Amino acid sequence: MPAETAKPFQIGTEENHWTYSSSSNTYDLTRGYPSCHPSITLRTTSQNLRIAPTRTALVVIDMQNFFISEKLERGRGGLDLIDPIKASCSALREAGGTVVWVNWGIPENLDGVPPSTLRIFSTGAHLPDAPKAAAFLGFGQELPNDLGPLLVKDSWSAALHPDLAASAHPSDIHIDKFRISAFPGTRFEDTLRARGITTLLFAGVNTDQCVMSSFMDALNAGFDPVLIDDCCATTSPEGAHSACMVNAETVLGFVTRSEWIVEAAKAKA
């Protein structure tokens, strides 16, 4: 007689649960959504994921001129993410998913920006023994070469890099933030909830700062977070990026790659 197929293991309540199938090493994150929400299988570095594209968003963090533009002599790290991010966004859109661009967009009067966040972007320039010369003096200050105010909403530095701006679709969502994470003080979470989105794929810079902070807040808010390894980068010392990937893969969520997103979307088609 054929071996009995193991019943998928349920994680969570009837109203809000995943299931895990040991035979296919797959977590089903669709929560039993009806067939009007077709699902796809996404490879990760650990298990496979069954996700509903209509309940999934690809969240691109801080791919702005200030962080990656050649005009500010940034390294290749951020620029090298452009092509895999574009490919991932296009694939998820075609599968029925949502793309969300989350960028710094500070109010000109700094209203609502706490001192803890203001200090991050002043690089300690106010300290008499500052360990390094400040490249800029904080939000709203003028950047060199007439590039405008630092990360103020609608400024050059706060805009998406032109290559990504050109690839954005009218259906995409744009969120301005003024914290390290995409969540506090923004309409990000309410927008996701209103669309019934439960799975978030994260891309952008810096991996260990704004991306991981948003990833952690997503986890704590009950979303299913996934990092896209080749769509994230950081200027932090060696090991910072990989540490985030290890934690995401082994404890906090999952790690995937852009080519696996494209592969999953094509399989659905």
C-alpha positions in Angstrom: 0.0 0.0 0.0 1.2 3.5 -0.7 2.6 5.4 2.3 0.1 7.7 3.9 0.6 11.4 3.0 1.3 13.4 6.1 -1.4 16.0 6.8 -0.2 19.6 6.6 0.6 21.1 10.0 -1.4 24.2 10.9 0.3 27.1 12.6 -2.2 29.6 14.0 -5.9 29.8 14.4 -8.6 28.9 11.9 -9.0 32.6 11.1 -5.3 33.4 10.7 -2.9 30.5 10.0 -0.2 29.1 7.9 0.2 25.4 7.0 3.4 23.4 6.5 3.7 20.4 4.3 6.7 18.2 5.0 6.4 16.3 1.8 7.0 19.4 -0.3 8.9 21.5 2.4 6.4 24.3 1.8 4.8 26.9 4.0 1.4 27.9 2.7 0.9 31.6 3.6 -2.4 32.1 1.8 -4.5 31.5 5.0 -7.0 29.5 3.0 -8.1 32.4 0.8 -10.7 31.3 -1.8 -9.8 30.3 -5.3 -10.4 33.9 -6.6 -6.9 34.6 -5.2 -4.7 32.2 -7.2 -1.4 31.3 -5.5 2.2 30.8 -6.7 5.1 28.9 -5.2 8.1 31.0 -4.3 11.5 29.4 -3.6 13.5 30.7 -0.6 16.8 29.7 0.9 15.1 27.5 3.5 11.5 26.4 2.5 9.2 27.0 -0.4 6.4 29.5 0.1 2.9 29.3 -1.2 1.6 32.9 -1.5 -1.3 34.7 -3.1 0.0 37.5 -5.3 -3.1 39.6 -4.7 -2.2 39.5 -1.0 1.5 40.2 -1.5 3.4 43.5 -1.8 7.0 44.1 -2.8 8.2 47.0 -0.6 11.1 49.0 -1.9 12.9 51.0 0.8 14.9 54.2 0.2 16.1 53.7 -3.4 16.4 57.5 -3.6 18.8 59.9 -5.2 20.4 60.8 -1.9 21.4 57.2 -1.1 22.4 55.9 -4.5 22.9 58.7 -7.0 26.2 59.1 -8.8 25.9 62.9 -8.3 26.8 62.3 -4.6 29.5 59.8 -5.5 27.8 56.8 -4.0 29.3 53.4 -4.5 27.9 50.7 -6.7 26.0 48.9 -3.9 22.7 50.7 -4.4 23.0 51.1 -8.2 23.6 47.3 -8.6 20.1 46.7 -7.1 18.2 48.6 -9.8 18.0 45.8 -12.3 16.9 43.0 -9.9 14.4 45.3 -8.2 12.9 46.3 -11.6 12.7 42.6 -12.6 11.1 41.6 -9.3 8.6 44.5 -9.4 7.6 43.7 -13.0 7.1 40.0 -12.2 5.0 40.6 -9.1 2.8 43.1 -10.9 2.2 40.7 -13.7 1.2 38.0 -11.2 -1.3 40.4 -9.6 0.8 41.7 -6.7 1.4 45.3 -5.4 4.5 47.4 -5.5 5.1 49.9 -2.7 7.8 52.5 -2.9 8.7 53.8 0.6 11.0 56.9 0.7 12.1 59.5 3.2 10.0 62.6 2.6 10.5 65.0 5.5 8.1 67.9 6.1 10.0 71.2 5.4 9.2 72.3 9.0 10.4 69.0 10.4 7.0 68.5 12.1 6.7 65.1 13.7 10.4 64.2 13.3 11.7 63.2 16.7 15.2 64.2 18.0 16.3 60.5 17.9 15.8 60.6 14.1 17.2 64.1 13.6 20.4 63.1 15.3 20.9 60.2 12.9 21.1 62.5 9.9 23.2 65.1 11.5 26.1 62.6 11.9 27.1 64.1 15.2 28.3 67.3 13.6 27.3 69.3 16.7 29.8 67.4 18.9 33.2 69.0 19.5 35.0 65.7 19.1 32.9 64.3 16.2 34.7 61.2 14.9 34.2 62.2 11.3 33.6 65.3 9.3 29.9 65.8 8.6 29.0 65.3 5.0 25.7 67.1 5.7 24.1 68.8 8.6 20.7 67.3 8.8 17.2 67.2 7.2 16.4 70.3 5.2 20.0 71.5 4.9 21.3 72.4 1.4 23.3 69.7 -0.3 26.3 70.7 -2.3 26.2 71.6 -6.0 22.7 73.1 -5.8 21.1 69.7 -5.2 18.5 71.1 -2.9 17.5 70.3 0.7 18.3 67.0 2.3 15.4 64.5 2.0 12.6 67.1 2.2 9.4 65.8 0.5 9.4 66.5 -3.3 13.1 67.5 -3.3 15.7 66.0 -5.7 17.4 64.0 -2.9 14.0 62.5 -1.8 13.0 61.4 -5.3 13.4 57.8 -6.6 16.5 57.2 -8.7 15.5 58.1 -12.3 15.9 54.5 -13.5 13.4 53.3 -11.0 11.1 56.2 -11.3 10.8 55.4 -15.1 9.9 51.8 -14.3 7.2 52.7 -11.7 3.6 51.9 -12.7 0.5 54.0 -12.0 -0.9 51.2 -9.8 2.1 51.4 -7.5 1.8 52.9 -4.1 4.1 55.7 -2.9 4.7 56.3 0.9 6.6 59.1 2.5 8.2 58.3 5.8 10.1 60.2 8.4 11.4 57.4 10.6 13.9 54.6 10.0 11.0 52.2 9.6 8.2 52.4 7.0 5.5 51.9 9.7 5.3 54.6 12.4 3.6 57.9 11.5 2.7 56.8 7.9 -0.3 55.4 6.0 1.7 52.3 5.1 0.1 49.8 7.4 -3.4 51.1 6.9 -2.9 50.9 3.1 -1.8 47.3 3.3 -4.6 46.3 5.7 -7.2 47.9 3.4 -6.0 45.8 0.5 -5.9 42.6 2.5 -2.1 42.3 2.0 -0.4 39.8 4.4 2.9 38.9 2.7 5.7 41.5 2.3 8.8 41.1 0.2 11.5 43.7 1.1 14.1 45.3 -1.1 16.3 48.5 -0.9 18.9 50.2 1.3 20.3 50.0 3.8 19.8 46.3 4.6 20.6 46.5 8.3 19.0 49.9 8.9 15.7 51.0 7.2 15.1 47.7 5.4 15.5 45.5 8.5 13.7 48.0 10.7 10.7 47.8 8.4 11.0 44.0 8.2 11.0 43.7 12.0 8.0 46.0 12.3 6.2 44.0 9.7 6.9 40.8 11.7 5.7 42.4 14.9 2.5 43.7 13.2 1.6 40.2 12.0 2.7 40.3 8.4 4.7 37.6 6.7 8.1 39.2 6.0 10.6 38.1 3.3 13.9 39.7 2.4 15.1 39.6 -1.2 18.8 39.0 -0.8 20.0 40.4 -4.2 17.7 43.4 -3.9 19.2 44.7 -0.7 22.5 46.3 0.1 24.2 48.4 2.8 27.2 50.7 3.3 27.8 49.2 6.8 30.9 47.1 7.5 31.2 43.6 6.1 28.9 41.1 7.7 26.0 43.5 8.4 24.0 42.4 5.3 24.7 38.7 5.8 23.8 38.9 9.5 20.3 40.2 8.5 19.9 37.4 6.0 20.9 34.8 8.5 18.4 36.1 11.1 15.6 36.4 8.5 16.2 32.9 7.2 16.6 31.0 10.5 14.3 32.9 12.9 12.3 35.9 11.7 11.0 35.1 8.3 12.4 34.0 4.9 15.0 35.0 2.3 14.4 34.8 -1.5 16.1 36.2 -4.6 14.9 38.2 -7.6 15.2 35.3 -10.1 13.0 33.1 -7.9 10.3 35.8 -7.9 10.5 35.9 -11.7 10.4 32.1 -11.8 7.3 31.9 -9.6 5.5 34.6 -11.6 6.2 32.8 -14.9 5.0 29.5 -13.5 1.6 31.1 -12.6 1.3 32.5 -16.1 
